[in-house]
Amino acid sequence: MLLITDESIFCPFQINAELFSLSNSITSNYIIDEYKHQAIFDWMADNLKYDHEGQKRRDKGNQVNYKTSLETFYSRAGNCAELSFLYIVLARASLLESNFVLVEEDCEGDEVNHACATAINLLVDLAYQQYGISHKKYRILNDMETSTIFNKFNQNS
């Protein structure tokens, strides 16, 4: 299913022709979905960075809006949620399933307020820089839940 919406719905999953083309160029050499997911992860790991400064400002209570997938792409940096939004968009543009994940207990067993994405039956975590990470406690969200959280983050910022 392809859902196209107008700008009245503020959603973290935004795509344009450039991102769509990029997604297809990243995955065009692969037939198997798992390899396509891995290629997207590798491209993002090589071309984007974790936004430590933005996260520090948020941690101190400063007002910093969460970026959409497009904003993350153009800034070439994002926090765990923002990198996950972009990963999901690139995967879906290549007709791959991917969803947003809230992580409550990470792979080390630490309680966290963290986010990553799904790739087939794996978790993909660009902030931890691991494809197939084994977080201990997490919840996969649907797009409505993800958009609601995204909008709540931005209203509180």
N, C-alpha and C positions, 0 to 999 in steps of 0.2 A: 504494500500500500504506500502511496506517496501522498503526503499531506502538505499542501502549500497554504500558507496563511498570510495575512496582511500584517502591517506593523502595529495593529491595535493589540496584538498579543505579544507581550514582551517575554521572550523565550531565550534560554541560553543557547539553543541549537540553531545557529544562523549559518547560512551558506550562500555563497555567490558563485558565479561562473569560474572564478579563479580557484576557489577551494575545490569545486567539483572536478575541474580539470586536473588539479594537483592530485587528488585522491585517485583518479583513474591512472595517472602516470605512475604513481607509486606502486599500484597493484597490477598493472597491465601485464607484467611478465609472469604472473602466477595464476594457476588454475585452482589450486586448493585453498579454501577459505582460511585455514590456519596460517598459511604462508602469507596471505594477503594481510591478515591481522598483524603478523610479525613485522611485515614490511612497513606498515603504517607506524607501528611502535618504534621501529628502528629509525625511520625518517624523523619522527618527532623528537626522539632522544638525541639525534644528531643536530637538529635545527632549532630547538626551543630550549629554554632553561626555566628552572624553578625561580619564581619571583620572590626571593627572600625579603627584599625591601618592602614590597606591598604587604606581605604577611606580617612583617614586624609592625608596620603601621596599624594593621587590623588588630594584632595582639595587644597593642597599647591603647586600643579603643578609639583610634582615629577613624574618621569616615572615609572609607575606600569602597567604592562599588565593585562588585564582582563583574568580571568581563564576560562577554558572550564568546562563543567560539571564534567569530570573525575578529573581535577585538584582541583575543589571545593570539590568533594567527599573525595579525599585523604588528603586535608588540613583541612577538617572538618570546614571550614569557608569561607565566601564569602560576597561580597556586594549584593545589591538588585538584580542586573542583574545576577550575578554568581549563587546565590541561585535559581533564577528563571530558569536558564539554567538546573540546576540539577533537579529541580522539574519536568520540562517538559520531560526530558529524562526518569525519573523514571515512570512518568505517561504513556508515550508512550510505554515503555517496557511492561506495563501491558495492552496494547491495549486501553488506554484511550486517549481521545482528550485533548490536552493542547497546548496553544500558548503563545508567549512572548507578554507582554503588556508594552507600554510606558505610564507612568502616568504624566500628566501635572498639574493636580490639585488633591490633595489628599483628603482623607475622611473628613478632617477638613476644606477644602476650600483653603488650602495654595498652592501657586504655587511651584511646585517641578520638579526636573529632576530625575525621579524615574522609577523603573521597578518592575513588578510582573508577574504573570502567570494566565492563565485561567484554570478553572476546571468546566466542564459542562457550566452552565450559570453564574458562579461565578468568582470573582477574588480571587486569593490566594496570600497572601503577607507575605512571611517569614520574611522580614525585619521589617514590622510592627507587625508581629506575629499574623495575623488575617486570618482566613479562612472565605471567604465570605465578604470581606471588600467592602465598598461602596465608592470607589474613585469617585470624581465628574467629572473629565475630563481625558479621556485616549483613547488610540488607540491600537487595537489588530493588531499585525504585522504577516505577513507570514514568513516562514523560510528564504526566500531570503532577505527580508528586515532586519530581525534579524541578519543574517550572515554579511550583508553589514555593519550594525552598529557596530557589534562586531569587524570586521576587521578594521574599521575606528578608533575605540577606541584604538586598539592595534598598529596601524600605528602612531597614535599621541602620544602614550606613550613612 
